Amino acid sequence: MSARRLPLWAGWMLALAVAALCAGLGLWQLQRMHAKQDRVDAAARVLDARRAQPLALAADAARTRDYDWAAGEGRFLPLPAVLLDNQNRGGRAGVRAYRVFQPADEGAAPLLVELGWLPLPGDRRLPDVPAPAATHVAGLLLPPPSPGLVAPVATAQADGTVLVVALQPTVVAEALRLPALAQRVLRLDPDLPLGYARDLELLPNTLPPERHLGYAVQWFALAAAVLAIALLLTLRGRRRR
C-alpha cells in the first residue's frame, strides 16, 4: 500500500508557511540587532562627552531607557547589599554588587550604585559587600540589565543581603523596605578608587549586535533553503509525469 502524497498546492502552502516563519524570526533578530546597536551608540556618545548631570536625573520617568553621565555628592545608606546572580566575567561565575546611594540633592530619590563584579566560590558562598564610606560618586546612568524571561524575585539571605536573578528597582525597593528607588542605576566610573572589578561595557552577559546579525542570516538562509527544496521537488514531480 503506497503512501499518499500531499497535493502540490498543499506542499507549497506548507513550504511557504515554514519559510514565512523563518523569515519572521530573521526579521526579529534584525530588530534586536538594531535596538542593541542604538543602545551602544547612544552610550558611546555619552561616554565621549562625559558632561556630568545631577544624580537626581536617575529618577526622571521620561529618561528610564536613556543614558547619562552623572556625578554628585551623598552617602551610601546603611541598607543590605543587593547581589545580581548569574554574572560571568572572564569565564568565571559571579555576582554584580549594588548598594543604595542617597544623593545630597534635595528631593532626589535613592538609587542603586553598581560597585562591580565579585567571583563566587564553588560552594556559592555570597561575598561580603560593606557600604563604602565614599561621599562622591560618578558614572554612567543606565537602565537595569534586561531580565529577559526571568521573574524579578528578590530573596533575602540570612545576613540580610538581597539576592536577585533580575534587577528590578521596584522589587528591590520593596525587599529593602524603601518607598521607592530610581528606575535607573549608576555604573561607577572604573577610575574611582572604590568598589570591585568593573568596566563600562554596555552589554555584559548578553548577545552583541553582531551575533543577532549572524542569527538573522541563518534564519533567512533557512527560509531560502525551504523554498528551494519545494521548487526542486515540484520540478522533479513534473518530469516524472
C-alpha positions, -999 to +999 in steps of 0.1 A: +000+000+000+017+032-012+019+063+010-003+091-001+015+122-013+005+157-005-012+176-033+011+201-049-008+231-035-007+217+000+031+211-002+036+247-013+014+260+014+034+241+040+067+253+024+055+289+024+044+288+060+078+274+071+096+299+050+075+328+064+082+316+100+119+315+093+119+349+077+099+364+106+125+351+130+152+366+109+134+400+109+131+397+147+168+391+150+175+422+128+153+443+151+172+431+181+205+439+164+194+475+155+179+480+190+212+469+207+233+489+183+213+520+190+219+515+227+256+510+222+259+541+200+239+562+225+261+552+254+292+558+233+282+594+227+275+599+264+309+584+274+327+605+248+312+637+261+310+629+298+291+660+307+281+654+343+244+656+351+229+656+386+222+622+402+185+632+406+182+625+368+182+588+376+145+591+387+134+610+357+105+590+343+110+604+308+145+590+306+142+555+320+156+539+288+183+566+282+220+570+292+236+599+310+269+606+327+261+617+362+281+627+393+272+641+427+276+640+465+257+620+490+261+589+511+256+551+509+227+541+531+231+515+559+210+490+540+218+454+529+238+449+497+220+437+466+237+410+445+227+402+410+233+365+404+245+346+372+270+373+361+301+360+342+334+378+338+364+363+322+348+329+321+341+329+358+308+328+376+300+356+400+276+384+411+273+421+405+272+440+437+249+470+443+244+494+473+218+521+478+232+557+475+212+587+487+221+619+467+225+651+487+203+669+462+171+679+479+142+657+469+164+632+449+154+596+451+179+570+463+194+549+435+213+516+432+250+521+425+268+492+408+301+486+427+314+459+404+317+422+399+328+396+425+335+359+419+316+331+436+334+301+452+325+265+445+301+264+474+284+296+461+290+314+494+280+350+488+306+377+493+305+404+520+299+438+504+302+466+530+288+500+523+316+523+510+325+554+531+327+575+499+305+606+496+312+613+459+301+590+430+303+594+393+295+571+364+270+560+337+233+562+344+216+534+325+186+511+327+189+480+348+201+448+330+174+433+309+157+404+329+147+385+298+121+359+307+133+357+344+109+368+371+124+397+392+123+379+425+143+393+455+154+367+481+167+379+515+197+359+528+205+351+564+228+381+567+202+404+551+218+405+517+193+406+489+199+382+461+182+387+428+184+370+394+168+400+376+173+436+388+140+454+390+143+486+412+106+484+423+111+448+436+144+457+452+128+487+469+101+465+484+127+440+496+147+468+513+115+484+527+121+517+508+093+538+495+110+539+461+142+536+441+152+555+410+144+534+379+180+538+365+212+525+382+246+541+383+275+521+370+305+535+388+334+551+369+361+524+369+387+551+377+371+558+411+391+542+440+362+521+454+343+490+445+353+459+427+362+447+392+341+467+367+341+484+333+317+504+312+308+476+288+272+481+280+261+446+271+277+422+296+262+387+298+241+392+266+245+388+229+262+417+210+246+431+178+269+411+156+255+378+170+220+388+162+230+396+127+245+362+124+214+345+136+193+367+112+214+355+083+209+319+093+171+322+095+169+339+061+192+312+046+169+285+061+138+302+046+155+303+012+165+267+015+129+256+022+117+274-009+145+260-030+137+224-018+100+230-026+108+242-061+131+213-067+105+187-056+079+204-078+102+202-109+110+166-102+073+157-099+066+174-133+094+154-150+081+121-137+046+129-151 
